[in-house]
Structure formats: structure tokens, C-alpha cells
């Protein structure tokens, strides 16, 4: 009987420890993500069409977009944009969406475009 009680208490303690661990893991903040884009506009009028429809519609928002640049090293980009996202997954979902895929031909016709998404540091 004592062995059964010990086993039952061990199971309850294990369950409680597991549940607490899951809560702690879930409580970890999701790090933001940032799109860094370097753009050389080759056709300004067509590029305006891309800008009009290529802006992140929901989760992403611009924190820098074509402003002044201070060169630290290397060749200066023509234009830089930085978009902040709530997570890397949200950024990936946007760039893989059908909505964004439709504007890629406009972007490619009007610019030389290099972009990547980097995960930020959790707060």
C-alpha cells in the first residue's frame, strides 16, 4: 500500500513539475524580427506601384524607409528599409503569401533588391 501511495505522489509531483515547465517555456517572449532591405531603384514610376502594394499589411511596420544613411564600412546602399515584425514566423508568412508574390514582378522590374529577415533579441 505504501508503494502505491509513493508512486501516486511521484506521479502527481511529476505532472505538476511538467505543467510548471510548460508554463515557463510558454511565458518566454517571442523575439521580434527585422527585414533589412537594400534597394537600388531603377524605374521610379514603377517602383511607386510596388511601394503602394508591397507594404506589410498587418503585423509588419516600417521603422526606417529611405532616410539618411551613415556609412560605417563598404559600399553605401542606394536605399535602405527596415521593417519590424512581431516574430520571424510572421515575416516569413508575409513574404511567402500570395499577396506579396503578386508584387514581386513589379519590384524586380523597377529595382535591384536585396533583403533578408533577421530575428531580434527577446526583451
ABEGO torsion letter per residue (X at the ends): XAAAAAAAAAAAAAAAAAAAAAAAAAABBBBBBBBBBBBBBABAAAAAAAAAAABBABABBBABBGBBBBBABEBBBABBBBBBBABAAAAAAAAABAAAAAAAAAAAAABBBBBBBBBBBBX
